[in-house]
Amino acid sequence: MRPIVLVHGFWVTPRSWEHWITHYESKGHQVVAPAYPGFEVEVEALNADPTPIAQVTVPQIIAHLEEVVRTLPEPPIIIGHSAGGAFTQILLDHGYGAAGVALNSAPTEGVRVVPLSQVKSTFPVLKSPANRHRAVGLSPEQWKYAFTNTFTDEESRALYQRYHIPAPGGIVWGGVLANFQPGHQDTWVDYHNDDRAPLLFVSGGEDHIMPPAVQKSNAEHYRSNTVTERREYAGYAHLLPAQQGWERIADEVLDWAVRHAG
């Protein structure tokens, strides 16, 4: 059975994959959920000292993820959530992975669709250019809007306490500026790469921070002669991996990836 690599996004750590890890391991897969460089400590430690968050860069994250993938016995299935979805696209473009799944993915360079709910969700970072040099957290109310808008208040608060950490303001700002600067930026991929492994975009229909319109535009940018598909799950918020019913989605995307793995 192919190994599985789970790539987390911003405002969370690999802990956000805890249920998917045990679920896939119970099916016999080797599962790796790497932290970004400097994020290897627990959520509580990163909240106490967010210095590693403020300092991390996209090239550092990609280099680390590529190193992790190279250690595996065969090309893995790579599943990324949010920013991890963009990193999954980059890894596949660089020739890593047998298949990829991008859940509620952040966009790669060139995707210019910016729904109002996305602006509101990321405003805590983008409201000040000074945040380019900071780690920026969300309040419980901001977390509820951006990540768990379809969850109960009790569920949202519990997940905030268990998963939430600040996000790297420099990378969030870099994603916004990427489409306005000359040359290839950190989240560039070759949309015409015919050697890229198959890729599935998955959208939560109620996602505020990375709405389905973002996934649709990102998927439509690909013009390569390889598989690029998109699915949408009605009623799901951004924190899809922790929402009730996640098991069905986990099984369906894994089945897709296994069938399409090159």
VEXTOR-479214 format. One line per 4 residues: number of its first residue (from 1); for each residue x, y, z of N, C-alpha, C, CB. Coordinates in steps of 0.2 Angstrom, whole numbers. Glycine has a CB too. Layout:
N
NUM) X:Y:Z:X:Y:Z:X:Y:Z:X:Y:Z; ... $
//
This chain:
262
1) 4:-6:0:0:0:0:4:6:0:-5:0:6; 2:11:-4:6:17:-4:6:21:2:4:22:-10; 12:24:4:12:28:10:8:35:8:19:30:11; 6:38:13:2:44:13:6:50:17:-5:43:16 $
5) 6:56:14:9:61:17:4:67:18:15:64:13; 2:69:24:-3:74:25:1:80:27:-7:71:31; -1:86:23:2:92:24:-3:97:27:5:95:17; -1:100:33:-6:104:36:-5:111:33:-4:105:43 $
9) -10:116:35:-10:122:32:-8:127:38:-17:124:30; -10:134:37:-9:139:42:-14:139:47:-8:146:38; -12:142:53:-16:143:59:-17:136:62:-23:146:57; -14:131:60:-14:124:63:-8:121:62:-20:120:60 $
13) -7:115:65:-1:111:65:-3:104:63:3:110:72; 2:99:62:0:92:60:-5:89:65:6:88:60; -6:92:71:-11:89:76:-18:89:72:-11:93:82; -19:94:68:-26:94:64:-27:88:60:-26:101:60 $
17) -22:84:59:-23:78:55:-24:72:59:-17:77:50; -25:73:66:-24:67:70:-29:61:69:-26:69:78; -35:63:67:-40:58:65:-39:55:59:-47:61:65; -37:58:54:-35:55:47:-29:51:48:-33:61:42 $
21) -24:52:52:-18:48:53:-21:41:55:-13:51:58; -24:41:61:-26:35:64:-31:31:59:-30:35:70; -35:35:55:-40:32:50:-36:28:45:-45:37:47; -31:31:42:-27:28:36:-23:23:39:-23:34:33 $
25) -20:24:45:-16:19:47:-20:12:49:-12:21:54; -26:13:51:-30:7:52:-31:3:46:-37:9:55; -30:6:40:-31:3:33:-25:0:31:-34:8:28; -19:1:35:-13:-2:33:-8:2:30:-14:-8:29 $
29) -9:9:29:-5:14:26:0:16:31:-9:19:23; 6:17:28:11:21:32:9:29:31:18:20:29; 8:32:36:6:39:36:11:44:39:-1:40:39; 13:49:36:18:54:38:14:61:38:24:54:34 $
33) 14:64:44:11:71:44:17:76:46:5:71:48; 21:78:42:27:82:44:25:89:46:32:83:38; 28:92:51:27:99:53:32:103:48:29:100:60; 30:110:48:35:114:45:41:115:49:31:121:44 $
37) 46:117:46:53:118:50:51:123:56:58:121:45; 53:121:61:52:124:67:46:123:71:53:132:66; 41:120:67:34:118:70:34:112:74:29:119:65; 40:108:75:40:102:77:37:101:85:46:99:77 $
41) 36:107:88:34:106:95:26:106:95:37:113:99; 24:106:101:16:106:102:13:113:100:14:103:108; 7:113:99:3:119:98:4:124:104:-5:117:98; 4:121:110:4:125:116:11:129:116:4:121:122 $
45) 16:126:114:23:129:114:23:134:108:28:124:112; 20:133:102:20:138:97:16:144:99:18:135:91; 11:143:103:7:149:105:11:153:110:0:147:108; 15:149:114:19:153:119:25:157:116:22:148:124 $
49) 28:154:111:33:157:107:33:156:100:40:154:110; 29:161:96:28:160:89:34:162:85:22:164:87; 40:163:87:45:165:83:47:161:77:52:165:88; 46:154:78:47:150:72:42:151:66:47:142:74 $
53) 36:153:68:31:154:64:32:160:60:24:155:67; 35:166:63:36:172:60:42:171:55:38:177:65; 46:167:56:53:166:52:52:161:46:58:164:57; 48:157:46:47:152:41:46:155:34:42:146:43 $
57) 48:152:29:47:154:22:45:148:18:54:157:19; 42:149:12:39:144:8:45:140:5:35:147:2; 50:142:3:56:138:1:58:133:6:62:142:-2; 58:136:12:60:131:18:55:126:19:61:135:24 $
61) 49:127:18:44:122:19:44:117:14:37:125:19; 45:119:7:45:115:2:51:110:2:45:119:-5; 57:113:4:63:109:4:62:104:10:69:114:6; 59:105:15:58:100:20:53:95:18:56:104:27 $
65) 48:97:15:43:92:13:46:87:8:37:95:10; 50:90:3:53:86:-2:58:81:1:57:90:-7; 61:83:6:66:79:10:62:73:13:70:82:15; 56:74:16:52:69:19:50:64:14:46:73:23 $
69) 47:67:8:45:62:3:50:58:0:42:66:-3; 56:60:0:62:56:-3:64:51:2:68:61:-4; 62:51:8:64:45:13:59:40:12:64:48:20; 54:40:9:49:35:9:50:30:4:42:38:7 $
73) 48:24:5:50:18:0:47:19:-7:47:12:3; 42:22:-8:39:23:-15:36:30:-15:34:18:-17; 34:33:-21:31:39:-21:24:39:-17:30:41:-28; 23:44:-13:17:43:-9:11:47:-12:18:46:-2 $
77) 5:46:-9:-1:50:-10:0:56:-6:-8:46:-9; 0:62:-8:1:68:-5:-6:71:-4:6:73:-8; -8:73:2:-15:76:4:-13:82:8:-20:71:7; -15:88:5:-14:94:8:-20:98:10:-9:98:4 $
81) -20:102:15:-26:106:17:-24:113:17:-29:104:24; -28:117:14:-27:125:15:-20:127:11:-27:127:22; -16:130:15:-9:131:12:-6:125:10:-5:135:17; -7:119:14:-4:113:12:-7:110:6:-6:108:17 $
85) -13:113:3:-15:111:-4:-11:114:-9:-22:113:-4; -9:121:-8:-4:124:-12:3:121:-12:-3:132:-10; 5:119:-6:11:115:-6:11:108:-9:14:114:1; 5:105:-9:4:99:-13:5:100:-20:-2:96:-11 $
89) 2:105:-23:3:107:-30:10:108:-32:-1:113:-31; 14:112:-27:21:113:-29:25:106:-29:24:118:-24; 24:102:-24:27:96:-24:26:92:-30:25:92:-17; 20:91:-32:18:87:-38:22:90:-44:11:87:-39 $
93) 22:97:-45:25:100:-50:32:99:-50:24:108:-50; 35:98:-44:42:97:-44:44:89:-45:45:99:-37; 39:85:-46:40:78:-48:39:73:-42:47:77:-51; 36:76:-37:36:71:-31:28:69:-30:37:75:-24 $
97) 27:63:-28:21:60:-27:18:56:-32:16:66:-25; 14:51:-31:10:47:-36:4:50:-37:10:40:-33; 1:54:-33:-6:57:-34:-6:62:-28:-12:52:-34; -10:68:-30:-11:73:-25:-18:75:-24:-7:79:-26 $
101) -20:77:-18:-27:79:-16:-26:86:-12:-31:74:-12; -29:91:-15:-29:98:-12:-36:99:-9:-27:103:-17; -36:99:-2:-42:100:1:-43:108:3:-43:96:8; -48:111:1:-49:118:2:-42:122:1:-52:119:9 $
105) -39:121:-4:-33:123:-5:-32:131:-6:-30:120:-12; -26:133:-3:-24:140:-5:-22:140:-12:-18:142:0; -23:146:-16:-21:146:-23:-14:147:-24:-24:152:-26; -12:144:-30:-5:145:-32:-5:151:-36:-2:139:-36 $
109) 1:153:-38:2:160:-41:-2:160:-48:10:161:-43; -5:166:-49:-9:167:-55:-16:166:-54:-7:162:-60; -19:163:-48:-26:163:-47:-28:170:-44:-27:157:-42; -32:173:-47:-34:180:-45:-41:181:-42:-33:185:-51 $
113) -44:175:-41:-51:176:-39:-50:177:-31:-55:169:-40; -54:182:-29:-53:184:-21:-60:185:-19:-48:190:-20; -64:180:-17:-71:182:-14:-70:186:-8:-74:175:-13; -76:190:-6:-76:194:-1:-75:190:6:-83:198:-1 $
117) -78:184:6:-77:180:12:-70:178:14:-81:174:12; -66:178:8:-59:177:9:-55:183:12:-55:174:2; -57:189:9:-54:195:12:-56:196:19:-57:201:8; -62:194:21:-64:195:28:-60:190:32:-71:194:29 $
121) -59:184:30:-55:179:34:-48:180:35:-56:172:30; -45:183:30:-38:185:30:-36:192:33:-34:183:24; -41:196:34:-40:203:36:-36:203:42:-47:206:37; -37:199:47:-32:200:53:-25:200:51:-33:194:58 $
125) -23:197:46:-16:197:44:-15:203:39:-14:191:40; -19:204:34:-18:209:29:-20:216:31:-22:207:23; -23:217:37:-25:224:39:-19:229:40:-29:224:45; -13:226:41:-7:230:42:-1:227:38:-5:230:50 $
129) 3:231:34:9:228:31:14:226:36:12:234:27; 14:229:43:19:227:48:18:219:49:18:231:54; 12:216:48:11:209:49:15:205:45:4:207:49; 19:208:40:23:204:35:29:201:39:26:208:29 $
133) 30:204:45:36:202:49:34:198:56:41:207:50; 27:196:56:25:194:62:21:187:61:20:199:65; 20:184:67:15:178:67:9:181:69:18:172:71; 3:180:66:-3:183:67:-8:178:69:-5:187:61 $
137) -11:178:75:-16:173:77:-23:176:75:-16:172:84; -28:171:76:-35:173:75:-38:173:82:-39:168:71; -43:177:83:-47:177:89:-52:171:88:-51:184:91; -55:169:94:-60:163:93:-66:165:88:-63:161:100 $
141) -68:171:88:-73:173:83:-71:173:76:-76:180:85; -64:176:75:-62:176:68:-61:168:66:-55:179:68; -58:164:71:-58:157:69:-64:154:67:-55:153:75; -70:156:71:-76:153:69:-78:155:62:-82:155:74 $
145) -77:161:60:-79:163:53:-75:160:48:-78:171:53; -68:160:49:-64:157:44:-64:150:43:-57:160:45; -64:146:49:-63:139:49:-69:135:50:-57:138:54; -73:137:55:-78:133:58:-85:136:57:-76:131:65 $
149) -87:139:52:-93:143:52:-99:138:52:-93:147:46; -98:132:50:-104:127:50:-104:123:56:-103:123:44; -99:124:61:-99:120:67:-103:124:73:-91:119:70; -105:120:78:-108:123:84:-102:128:87:-111:118:89 $
153) -105:132:91:-100:137:95:-96:133:100:-104:142:99; -99:128:103:-95:123:107:-89:119:103:-99:118:111; -91:117:98:-86:113:94:-81:118:91:-90:110:88; -83:124:89:-78:128:87:-73:130:92:-81:134:84 $
157) -75:132:98:-71:134:103:-66:128:105:-75:136:109; -69:122:106:-64:116:107:-59:115:102:-69:110:108; -60:116:96:-55:115:91:-50:121:91:-59:114:84; -53:127:92:-48:132:93:-43:131:98:-52:139:94 $
161) -45:129:104:-41:128:109:-36:122:108:-45:126:116; -38:117:104:-34:111:102:-29:112:96:-38:105:101; -31:116:91:-27:117:85:-24:123:84:-32:115:79; -27:129:86:-25:135:83:-18:138:85:-30:140:86 $
165) -15:140:81:-8:144:82:-8:150:77:-2:139:80; -4:155:78:-3:160:73:-1:158:66:1:165:76; -2:162:61:0:160:55:6:165:53:-5:161:50; 10:163:48:16:167:46:14:173:42:21:163:42 $
169) 14:179:44:11:184:40:15:186:34:11:190:45; 21:184:34:25:185:28:23:181:22:32:184:29; 21:175:23:19:170:18:12:172:16:19:163:20; 7:174:20:1:176:18:1:182:14:-4:177:25 $
173) 5:187:16:6:193:12:9:191:5:10:198:16; 14:187:5:17:185:-1:13:182:-6:23:180:1; 8:178:-3:3:175:-8:-2:181:-11:-2:170:-4; -3:186:-8:-7:191:-11:-3:195:-16:-9:196:-5 $
177) 4:196:-14:8:200:-19:10:197:-25:13:203:-15; 10:190:-24:13:186:-30:11:188:-37:12:178:-28; 4:189:-37:2:191:-44:3:198:-46:-6:190:-44; 7:202:-42:8:209:-44:16:210:-44:5:213:-39 $
181) 20:205:-44:27:206:-44:30:202:-50:30:203:-38; 35:205:-53:38:201:-59:41:195:-57:43:206:-63; 41:190:-62:45:184:-61:41:179:-57:51:185:-58; 44:173:-57:40:168:-53:41:169:-45:43:161:-55 $
185) 36:168:-41:36:169:-34:36:162:-31:30:174:-32; 36:162:-24:37:156:-21:31:151:-22:36:157:-13; 25:153:-24:20:148:-25:18:147:-32:13:150:-22; 23:148:-37:23:147:-44:23:139:-45:28:150:-48 $
189) 18:137:-50:19:130:-53:18:131:-60:13:126:-50; 20:126:-64:20:126:-71:13:122:-73:26:122:-74; 8:126:-75:2:124:-76:2:119:-82:-3:129:-77; 7:119:-86:7:115:-92:12:109:-91:10:119:-98 $
193) 13:107:-85:18:102:-84:14:95:-85:21:102:-77; 16:92:-91:13:85:-93:15:80:-88:14:84:-100; 21:80:-85:23:75:-81:21:75:-73:31:75:-81; 17:80:-72:14:81:-65:9:75:-63:10:87:-64 $
197) 9:72:-57:5:67:-55:-2:69:-55:7:64:-48; -7:65:-55:-14:67:-55:-16:71:-49:-19:61:-55; -20:76:-50:-22:80:-44:-30:81:-44:-19:87:-45; -32:81:-37:-39:82:-36:-40:88:-31:-42:75:-33 $
201) -44:92:-33:-46:98:-29:-53:96:-26:-47:105:-33; -53:97:-19:-59:96:-15:-61:103:-12:-57:90:-10; -67:104:-12:-70:111:-9:-75:109:-4:-72:115:-15; -75:112:1:-80:113:6:-85:118:4:-78:114:13 $
205) -91:116:3:-96:121:-1:-97:127:3:-102:118:-2; -96:127:10:-97:133:14:-91:136:17:-101:131:20; -85:134:14:-78:137:16:-78:145:15:-73:133:12; -76:148:20:-76:155:19:-69:158:17:-77:159:26 $
209) -64:155:20:-57:157:18:-54:155:11:-52:155:24; -56:149:9:-54:147:3:-60:144:-1:-48:141:3; -65:148:-3:-71:146:-6:-70:142:-12:-76:152:-7; -76:138:-14:-76:134:-20:-73:138:-26:-82:131:-21 $
213) -75:144:-27:-73:148:-32:-65:148:-33:-76:155:-32; -62:148:-28:-54:148:-28:-52:142:-31:-51:150:-21; -55:136:-28:-53:130:-31:-54:129:-38:-56:124:-27; -60:131:-40:-62:131:-47:-57:134:-51:-69:133:-48 $
217) -56:141:-50:-51:144:-54:-44:141:-54:-50:152:-51; -42:139:-48:-35:136:-48:-35:130:-52:-33:134:-40; -40:125:-52:-40:119:-56:-40:121:-63:-46:115:-54; -44:126:-65:-45:128:-72:-38:131:-75:-50:133:-73 $
221) -34:133:-71:-27:136:-73:-23:130:-76:-24:139:-68; -24:124:-74:-20:119:-77:-22:117:-84:-21:112:-72; -17:117:-88:-18:115:-95:-14:109:-98:-17:121:-100; -12:105:-93:-7:100:-94:-11:93:-96:-3:98:-88 $
225) -8:89:-100:-11:83:-102:-10:77:-96:-8:80:-108; -13:79:-91:-13:74:-85:-20:76:-81:-7:75:-80; -21:71:-77:-28:72:-73:-28:77:-68:-29:65:-70; -33:82:-69:-35:87:-64:-42:87:-64:-32:94:-67 $
229) -44:85:-58:-52:85:-56:-54:89:-50:-54:78:-56; -60:90:-49:-62:94:-44:-69:91:-41:-64:102:-46; -70:91:-35:-76:89:-31:-78:94:-26:-75:82:-28; -84:95:-25:-87:99:-19:-91:95:-15:-90:105:-23 $
233) -90:97:-8:-94:93:-3:-99:99:0:-90:90:2; -105:99:-1:-110:104:2:-110:103:9:-117:102:-1; -110:109:12:-111:110:19:-105:110:23:-115:104:22; -99:109:20:-93:108:24:-89:115:24:-88:103:20 $
237) -86:116:30:-82:123:31:-75:122:29:-83:125:38; -71:126:31:-64:126:29:-60:120:33:-60:132:31; -62:119:39:-59:114:43:-62:107:42:-59:116:51; -63:106:36:-66:100:33:-63:94:37:-65:99:26 $
241) -56:93:38:-54:87:41:-56:85:48:-46:87:41; -59:90:51:-62:89:58:-69:89:58:-59:94:63; -73:90:53:-80:91:53:-84:84:53:-83:95:47; -89:84:56:-93:78:56:-94:75:49:-100:78:60 $
245) -93:69:48:-93:66:41:-87:66:38:-98:69:37; -81:68:41:-75:68:37:-73:61:35:-69:71:42; -75:56:38:-72:49:36:-74:47:29:-76:44:41; -80:49:27:-82:48:20:-78:52:15:-90:50:19 $
249) -76:58:17:-72:62:12:-65:59:12:-72:69:14; -62:57:18:-56:54:18:-55:47:14:-54:52:26; -61:43:14:-61:37:11:-61:38:3:-67:33:13; -66:43:1:-67:44:-6:-61:48:-9:-73:49:-7 $
253) -57:52:-6:-51:55:-9:-46:50:-9:-49:61:-5; -45:46:-4:-40:41:-4:-41:36:-10:-40:37:2; -48:34:-11:-49:29:-16:-48:32:-23:-57:27:-16; -49:39:-24:-48:42:-30:-40:42:-31:-50:50:-30 $
257) -36:44:-26:-29:44:-27:-26:37:-28:-26:47:-20; -28:32:-25:-26:25:-26:-27:23:-34:-29:20:-22; -33:25:-36:-35:23:-43:-31:27:-48:-42:24:-44; -29:33:-47:-26:37:-51:-18:37:-50:-28:44:-51 $
261) -16:34:-45:-8:35:-44:-4:32:-49:-7:31:-37; 1:36:-51:5:35:-57:11:31:-54:7:41:-61 $
//
